[in-house]
Amino acid sequence: MPELEAHKLQNKKILYLVTQTKWGGAQKYVLQLAKYFSQNNQVTIAFGEDGGLDPQFLDACRAMNIRTITLKNLVREINIPKEMAAIKELAKILNKENYHLIHLNSSKAGLIGSLAAKLYASNPFNTKLRIVYTAHGFVFNERLNPWMKKIYVASETFSAGLQNLIIAVSEYDKRTALANKICPAYKIFVVPNGIDPADYHFLDTDSARQALHLAPNKKYFGTIASFYANKGYTYLLEAIKILQDKNSPLLKNCSWVFIGDGPELENIKKQIAAAHLENFITIIGAKDQAWQYLSAFDYFILPSIKEGMPYTILEAGLARVPIIASRVGGIPEIIDDQKTGLLTLPANPLSLIEAMEKISGHPSFAKQLAHHNYQNIISRFSLKKTLTSTEDLYLKLF
């Protein structure tokens, strides 16, 4: 990563907190910030051990010589006794370490971290601690029953009252935060995710397919995403089932590849078996640096029903793979429908079918989408811009 010429934050102790190490957008974001700010500051990353510790994340921390702290009581699911214990556990660490800034990531870390920071701040002799929170897609934007939505809105509103500033990764998240009165407008800032092309070295198509044991003469729709309900895999399966039922010619030449793991994996496998789709779908477990295999795909497809600003869309664009993605969260701020990719209606198998048939049936159009999107990603979503914008926000607090 190149040195960035800007006003520098220097000689500060910074703690990044993320709920879990399981690889995803929040984890990638934390590592990007930690790598940059550790050049001039003392950086630590803290995380919960829920679901086990991800070797890819831990190896990245070691490679950057970033100190890590494991919080045994920080878990992803709602668990009041654990949450109370996690607040005390983190407050104890804050009292011992005297950080200048804590940067929280994910809703759970946002609440736990804010409460622990305020406990720490109750001692007037402690070092002043600034609290920053990045919303990687607000939970209340998920498909929830009204009571659960109210609970998450109340939690985010309470946390926001304790935080110094909030970073939204998309304009969509900022708009929904203001619409739900999470915080005043002066407290929330949009800083889109970014990537550095120098960090990416994609395998060529033949090598990527050989590594994934894919046929050389097929067309592949590929997805790289954890198996969570929000990723919308079930709607893509419904779309493939409809194609099967109508004996679509698409199935003669095309297959689908899902790379990832997660809590919905077994349910997805059962749905595939029940619909007799095994001949059309290949599931490949999570892989370190899965982006390097993007060139194995002829088309990238992300059928999510909720997103923040997914790195996979940025990475697929950088790899020049034509993209189909749902019109949710920050995705429409990356993809301009019909110009840099195709946007589909969320939770809508028929919309997915229309997009898949269009992009696979018009090779020159697909190539044009990929070319325009590559230029779009290079010009608008640079890591340098993400880092300097975040640094500017940090400096406002000192």
C-alpha positions as CSV (number, residue, x, y, z in Angstrom):
1,M,0.0,0.0,0.0
2,P,1.5,3.4,-1.0
3,E,2.2,6.1,1.5
4,L,-0.6,8.7,1.4
5,E,0.2,12.4,1.5
6,A,-2.3,14.0,3.8
7,H,-2.5,15.4,7.3
8,K,-1.5,12.5,9.4
9,L,-2.9,11.1,12.6
10,Q,0.2,10.3,14.7
11,N,1.2,8.8,18.0
12,K,-2.3,7.7,19.0
13,K,-3.4,4.4,20.5
14,I,-6.2,3.0,18.4
15,L,-8.4,0.0,19.2
16,Y,-10.5,-1.6,16.4
17,L,-13.3,-3.8,17.6
18,V,-15.2,-6.3,15.4
19,T,-17.6,-9.0,16.6
20,Q,-16.0,-12.0,14.9
21,T,-13.1,-12.9,12.8
22,K,-15.1,-14.9,10.2
23,W,-14.0,-13.4,6.9
24,G,-16.3,-10.8,5.5
25,G,-16.5,-7.1,4.6
26,A,-16.2,-5.8,8.1
27,Q,-13.1,-7.9,8.7
28,K,-11.5,-6.7,5.4
29,Y,-12.3,-3.1,6.3
30,V,-10.7,-3.4,9.7
31,L,-7.5,-4.8,8.3
32,Q,-7.3,-2.1,5.7
33,L,-7.6,0.6,8.4
34,A,-5.3,-1.2,10.8
35,K,-2.6,-1.6,8.2
36,Y,-2.7,2.1,7.2
37,F,-3.0,3.7,10.7
38,S,-0.3,1.4,12.2
39,Q,2.3,3.3,10.1
40,N,2.1,6.2,12.5
41,N,0.1,5.0,15.5
42,Q,-0.1,2.0,17.9
43,V,-2.9,-0.2,16.7
44,T,-4.7,-3.1,18.3
45,I,-7.6,-5.3,17.0
46,A,-10.0,-6.9,19.4
47,F,-12.6,-9.5,18.4
48,G,-14.9,-12.2,19.8
49,E,-14.1,-15.9,19.5
50,D,-17.7,-16.8,18.5
51,G,-17.7,-19.5,15.9
52,G,-13.9,-20.0,16.1
53,L,-11.0,-17.8,15.0
54,D,-10.5,-17.5,11.3
55,P,-6.9,-18.3,10.3
56,Q,-7.1,-16.0,7.3
57,F,-7.9,-13.0,9.6
58,L,-5.3,-13.9,12.2
59,D,-2.6,-14.6,9.6
60,A,-3.2,-11.1,8.1
61,C,-2.8,-9.5,11.6
62,R,0.4,-11.4,12.2
63,A,1.8,-10.4,8.7
64,M,1.1,-6.7,9.6
65,N,2.5,-7.1,13.1
66,I,-0.8,-6.0,14.5
67,R,-1.5,-6.8,18.2
68,T,-4.7,-8.7,18.8
69,I,-7.0,-9.3,21.8
70,T,-9.7,-12.0,22.0
71,L,-12.9,-11.2,23.9
72,K,-14.3,-14.5,25.1
73,N,-17.8,-13.1,25.9
74,L,-18.4,-11.2,22.6
75,V,-20.7,-13.3,20.5
76,R,-22.8,-12.6,17.4
77,E,-26.2,-13.8,18.6
78,I,-28.2,-11.9,21.2
79,N,-27.2,-13.2,24.7
80,I,-27.8,-10.8,27.5
81,P,-25.6,-12.4,30.1
82,K,-22.8,-12.7,27.6
83,E,-23.3,-9.1,26.5
84,M,-23.0,-7.8,30.1
85,A,-19.9,-9.8,30.6
86,A,-18.4,-8.5,27.3
87,I,-19.0,-4.9,28.4
88,K,-17.1,-5.5,31.6
89,E,-14.4,-7.5,29.8
90,L,-13.8,-4.7,27.3
91,A,-14.0,-1.9,29.9
92,K,-11.3,-3.7,31.9
93,I,-9.1,-3.7,28.7
94,L,-9.8,0.0,28.1
95,N,-8.8,0.9,31.7
96,K,-5.6,-1.0,31.4
97,E,-4.5,0.3,27.9
98,N,-5.7,3.9,27.8
99,Y,-6.6,4.2,24.1
100,H,-7.2,7.5,22.4
101,L,-9.7,6.1,19.9
102,I,-11.9,3.1,19.6
103,H,-13.4,2.2,16.2
104,L,-16.4,-0.1,16.4
105,N,-17.6,-2.4,13.6
106,S,-20.9,-4.2,13.4
107,S,-24.1,-3.6,15.4
108,K,-23.1,-5.8,18.3
109,A,-19.6,-4.4,18.6
110,G,-21.2,-0.9,18.3
111,L,-23.4,-1.4,21.3
112,I,-20.9,-3.3,23.5
113,G,-18.0,-1.0,22.6
114,S,-20.0,2.2,23.2
115,L,-21.1,1.0,26.6
116,A,-17.7,-0.2,27.7
117,A,-16.2,3.1,26.5
118,K,-18.6,5.1,28.5
119,L,-17.8,3.1,31.6
120,Y,-14.2,3.8,31.0
121,A,-14.9,7.5,30.5
122,S,-16.7,7.7,33.8
123,N,-13.3,8.0,35.4
124,P,-12.2,11.6,34.9
125,F,-8.5,10.6,35.3
126,N,-8.6,8.3,32.3
127,T,-7.3,9.3,28.9
128,K,-10.0,10.9,26.7
129,L,-11.4,8.2,24.4
130,R,-13.1,9.0,21.1
131,I,-15.7,6.6,19.8
132,V,-16.1,6.0,16.1
133,Y,-18.6,3.5,14.7
134,T,-18.9,2.1,11.1
135,A,-22.2,0.7,10.0
136,H,-21.6,-2.0,7.5
137,G,-25.2,-2.1,6.6
138,F,-27.7,-1.4,9.4
139,V,-29.4,-4.6,10.8
140,F,-32.8,-2.7,10.8
141,N,-32.7,-2.7,7.0
142,E,-33.0,-6.5,7.0
143,R,-36.4,-8.2,6.5
144,L,-37.5,-8.2,10.2
145,N,-40.8,-8.4,11.9
146,P,-41.9,-4.9,13.2
147,W,-40.9,-5.6,16.8
148,M,-37.5,-6.8,16.0
149,K,-37.0,-3.8,13.7
150,K,-38.0,-1.5,16.6
151,I,-35.5,-3.2,18.9
152,Y,-32.6,-2.8,16.5
153,V,-33.6,0.8,15.7
154,A,-33.7,1.5,19.5
155,S,-30.3,-0.2,20.0
156,E,-28.6,1.8,17.2
157,T,-30.2,5.0,18.5
158,F,-28.9,4.4,22.0
159,S,-25.4,3.5,20.7
160,A,-25.3,6.5,18.5
161,G,-26.0,8.8,21.5
162,L,-22.7,7.5,23.0
163,Q,-20.6,7.7,19.9
164,N,-18.6,10.7,18.6
165,L,-19.2,10.0,14.9
166,I,-20.7,7.4,12.7
167,I,-19.4,6.2,9.3
168,A,-21.8,4.8,6.8
169,V,-20.4,2.9,3.9
170,S,-23.2,4.0,1.6
171,E,-25.5,7.0,1.1
172,Y,-28.4,4.4,1.4
173,D,-27.3,3.6,5.0
174,K,-27.0,7.3,5.9
175,R,-30.5,8.0,4.5
176,T,-32.1,5.1,6.4
177,A,-30.2,6.2,9.6
178,L,-31.6,9.7,9.3
179,A,-35.1,8.4,8.4
180,N,-35.2,6.3,11.5
181,K,-33.8,9.2,13.6
182,I,-30.7,7.1,14.7
183,C,-28.6,10.2,15.0
184,P,-28.5,13.9,13.9
185,A,-27.1,14.6,10.4
186,Y,-24.0,16.3,11.6
187,K,-22.8,13.1,13.3
188,I,-22.9,10.7,10.3
189,F,-20.6,10.7,7.3
190,V,-20.4,8.5,4.2
191,V,-17.1,6.9,3.4
192,P,-17.5,4.2,0.7
193,N,-15.4,1.1,0.8
194,G,-12.4,1.1,-1.5
195,I,-9.8,-1.3,-3.0
196,D,-6.3,-0.9,-4.2
197,P,-5.6,-2.7,-7.6
198,A,-2.0,-3.3,-6.5
199,D,-3.3,-5.7,-3.8
200,Y,-5.0,-8.0,-6.3
201,H,-3.4,-10.6,-8.6
202,F,-6.2,-12.7,-10.2
203,L,-5.5,-16.1,-11.6
204,D,-6.1,-16.5,-15.4
205,T,-9.3,-18.3,-16.3
206,D,-7.8,-21.7,-17.0
207,S,-5.7,-21.7,-13.8
208,A,-8.7,-20.6,-11.7
209,R,-10.9,-23.3,-13.1
210,Q,-8.3,-25.9,-12.6
211,A,-7.8,-24.9,-9.0
212,L,-11.6,-25.0,-8.4
213,H,-12.0,-28.3,-10.4
214,L,-14.4,-26.7,-12.9
215,A,-14.9,-27.8,-16.5
216,P,-13.1,-25.7,-19.1
217,N,-16.0,-25.7,-21.6
218,K,-18.8,-24.5,-19.4
219,K,-20.2,-21.0,-18.7
220,Y,-20.3,-20.2,-15.0
221,F,-22.4,-17.9,-12.9
222,G,-20.3,-17.5,-9.7
223,T,-21.0,-16.2,-6.2
224,I,-18.5,-15.5,-3.4
225,A,-20.5,-14.9,-0.2
226,S,-21.0,-16.4,3.2
227,F,-24.1,-18.5,3.6
228,Y,-26.4,-16.2,5.5
229,A,-30.1,-15.6,4.8
230,N,-29.3,-12.1,3.8
231,K,-27.2,-13.3,0.8
232,G,-30.4,-14.5,-0.9
233,Y,-29.1,-17.9,-2.1
234,T,-32.6,-19.4,-1.7
235,Y,-34.0,-17.0,-4.4
236,L,-31.2,-17.9,-6.8
237,L,-32.1,-21.6,-6.2
238,E,-35.7,-20.8,-7.0
239,A,-34.6,-19.1,-10.2
240,I,-32.5,-22.1,-11.3
241,K,-35.4,-24.5,-10.4
242,I,-37.8,-22.4,-12.7
243,L,-35.2,-22.7,-15.5
244,Q,-35.1,-26.4,-15.0
245,D,-38.9,-26.8,-15.0
246,K,-39.2,-24.9,-18.3
247,N,-36.3,-26.8,-19.8
248,S,-34.4,-23.6,-20.4
249,P,-31.5,-23.8,-22.9
250,L,-29.5,-21.8,-20.4
251,L,-29.0,-25.0,-18.4
252,K,-27.3,-26.7,-21.4
253,N,-24.3,-24.5,-21.2
254,C,-24.3,-22.8,-17.8
255,S,-23.7,-23.9,-14.2
256,W,-23.5,-22.1,-10.9
257,V,-20.7,-22.0,-8.4
258,F,-21.1,-20.9,-4.7
259,I,-17.9,-20.2,-2.8
260,G,-18.2,-19.8,1.0
261,D,-19.5,-21.3,4.2
262,G,-21.8,-20.2,7.0
263,P,-24.9,-21.1,9.1
264,E,-27.3,-21.5,6.1
265,L,-25.0,-23.9,4.2
266,E,-26.8,-27.1,5.2
267,N,-30.2,-25.6,4.5
268,I,-29.0,-24.6,1.0
269,K,-27.7,-28.1,0.4
270,K,-31.0,-29.5,1.4
271,Q,-32.9,-27.1,-0.9
272,I,-30.6,-28.1,-3.8
273,A,-31.2,-31.8,-3.2
274,A,-35.0,-31.4,-2.8
275,A,-35.2,-29.5,-6.1
276,H,-32.8,-32.0,-7.9
277,L,-30.4,-29.2,-8.9
278,E,-27.2,-31.1,-8.0
279,N,-26.1,-31.3,-11.7
280,F,-26.2,-27.5,-12.0
281,I,-24.6,-26.2,-8.8
282,T,-21.2,-26.7,-7.3
283,I,-20.5,-25.6,-3.7
284,I,-16.9,-24.9,-2.8
285,G,-15.9,-24.1,0.8
286,A,-14.6,-20.8,1.9
287,K,-11.1,-20.1,0.5
288,D,-8.4,-17.7,1.6
289,Q,-8.3,-14.7,-0.8
290,A,-11.3,-16.2,-2.7
291,W,-11.2,-13.1,-5.0
292,Q,-8.2,-14.6,-6.9
293,Y,-10.6,-17.2,-8.5
294,L,-13.0,-14.6,-9.9
295,S,-11.7,-15.1,-13.4
296,A,-13.1,-18.7,-13.3
297,F,-16.6,-17.1,-13.6
298,D,-18.1,-15.8,-16.8
299,Y,-20.6,-13.8,-14.7
300,F,-20.7,-12.8,-11.1
301,I,-24.1,-12.9,-9.3
302,L,-25.0,-11.6,-5.9
303,P,-28.7,-12.1,-5.1
304,S,-28.6,-10.5,-1.6
305,I,-31.7,-9.0,0.1
306,K,-29.6,-6.8,2.3
307,E,-26.1,-5.3,1.9
308,G,-23.8,-2.5,3.0
309,M,-21.2,-1.9,0.3
310,P,-19.9,-5.4,-0.6
311,Y,-16.2,-5.8,-1.5
312,T,-17.1,-8.7,-3.7
313,I,-18.8,-6.4,-6.1
314,L,-15.8,-4.1,-6.2
315,E,-13.5,-7.1,-6.7
316,A,-15.5,-8.7,-9.4
317,G,-15.5,-5.3,-11.2
318,L,-11.8,-5.1,-10.9
319,A,-11.5,-8.6,-12.3
320,R,-13.6,-7.5,-15.3
321,V,-16.3,-10.1,-14.6
322,P,-19.8,-8.9,-15.7
323,I,-22.0,-8.5,-12.6
324,I,-25.6,-9.2,-11.7
325,A,-26.6,-7.9,-8.3
326,S,-29.7,-7.0,-6.3
327,R,-30.8,-3.4,-6.0
328,V,-30.2,-3.2,-2.2
329,G,-28.1,-1.2,0.2
330,G,-25.1,0.5,-1.4
331,I,-25.0,-1.8,-4.5
332,P,-26.8,0.7,-6.8
333,E,-24.2,3.3,-5.8
334,I,-21.6,1.0,-7.4
335,I,-23.6,-0.5,-10.3
336,D,-25.4,1.7,-12.8
337,D,-28.1,-0.6,-14.2
338,Q,-27.6,-1.6,-17.9
339,K,-24.3,0.4,-18.0
340,T,-21.9,-1.1,-15.5
341,G,-23.9,-4.2,-14.6
342,L,-27.4,-5.5,-14.2
343,L,-29.5,-4.8,-11.1
344,T,-32.3,-7.2,-10.1
345,L,-35.2,-6.9,-7.7
346,P,-34.4,-8.4,-4.3
347,A,-36.0,-11.7,-3.4
348,N,-37.3,-12.0,-7.0
349,P,-36.4,-15.2,-8.9
350,L,-38.0,-14.0,-12.1
351,S,-35.9,-10.8,-12.0
352,L,-32.8,-13.0,-11.6
353,I,-33.8,-15.2,-14.5
354,E,-34.3,-12.2,-16.8
355,A,-30.9,-10.8,-15.9
356,M,-29.1,-14.2,-16.4
357,E,-30.8,-14.8,-19.7
358,K,-29.9,-11.3,-20.9
359,I,-26.3,-11.3,-19.8
360,S,-25.5,-14.8,-21.1
361,G,-27.4,-14.3,-24.3
362,H,-25.5,-11.2,-25.4
363,P,-21.8,-11.7,-25.1
364,S,-20.8,-8.3,-26.5
365,F,-23.2,-6.6,-24.1
366,A,-21.7,-8.5,-21.1
367,K,-18.2,-7.6,-22.2
368,Q,-19.2,-3.9,-22.5
369,L,-20.7,-4.0,-19.0
370,A,-17.5,-5.4,-17.6
371,H,-15.3,-2.9,-19.3
372,H,-17.3,0.1,-18.1
373,N,-17.5,-1.3,-14.6
374,Y,-13.7,-1.8,-14.4
375,Q,-13.3,1.9,-15.2
376,N,-16.0,2.7,-12.7
377,I,-14.2,0.8,-9.9
378,I,-10.8,2.2,-10.7
379,S,-12.0,5.8,-10.8
380,R,-14.5,5.9,-7.9
381,F,-13.7,3.3,-5.3
382,S,-10.0,3.7,-4.4
383,L,-8.6,2.5,-1.1
384,K,-6.6,5.7,-0.9
385,K,-9.8,7.7,-0.9
386,T,-11.3,5.5,1.8
387,L,-8.3,5.8,4.0
388,T,-7.7,9.6,3.6
389,S,-11.4,10.3,4.2
390,T,-11.4,8.2,7.4
391,E,-8.2,9.9,8.6
392,D,-9.9,13.3,8.0
393,L,-12.7,12.2,10.3
394,Y,-10.4,10.9,12.9
395,L,-8.5,14.3,12.9
396,K,-11.8,16.1,13.6
397,L,-11.9,14.4,17.0
398,F,-8.5,15.6,18.2
